[in-house]
Amino acid sequence: MLAWGAIGSNMLSTYAHLTVDDADRELMQFYGVVPEEELNQADNTMSPQQCKHCGMLNPRSNQFCGGCASALSAETVATMADLQKEIDLDSQLLQRITQMVLEAQNIPQS
């Protein structure tokens, strides 16, 4: 007990619960080594994603299949639907503007 200071010291209760595994984990973290358990728990962002339509394996970074050009995620499908709505609105606006210009110039529509 002398190594822990005086008999009334709380050093024993502070450090007695630490194990060799705790020290190993801290050293590994200090040197940037990721324990194997954490690697197994981490999401695997490097694994390929499989197309639901054609079955082709694609890199995780792809939004569209390299084989059939289908969207690979629901988020991409939603984004494409939003973009299609904008394109439809823009094309309707373009048609109206074209019609107004032709009417202003008295040019018959073809």
Residue pairs with C-beta under 8 A, 6 or more apart in sequence:
1 7
1 12
4 11
4 12
5 11
25 35
28 34
28 35
45 60
46 60
47 60
48 57
48 58
48 59
48 60
49 57
49 58
49 59
49 60
49 62
49 72
50 56
50 57
50 58
51 57
51 58
51 65
51 67
51 68
51 70
51 72
52 70
52 72
53 65
53 68
53 70
54 65
54 67
54 68
54 70
56 65
56 66
56 67
56 68
58 65
58 66
58 67
58 72
62 72
63 71
63 72
63 73
63 76
64 70
64 71
64 72
64 76
65 71
65 72
71 77
71 80
99 109
102 108
102 109
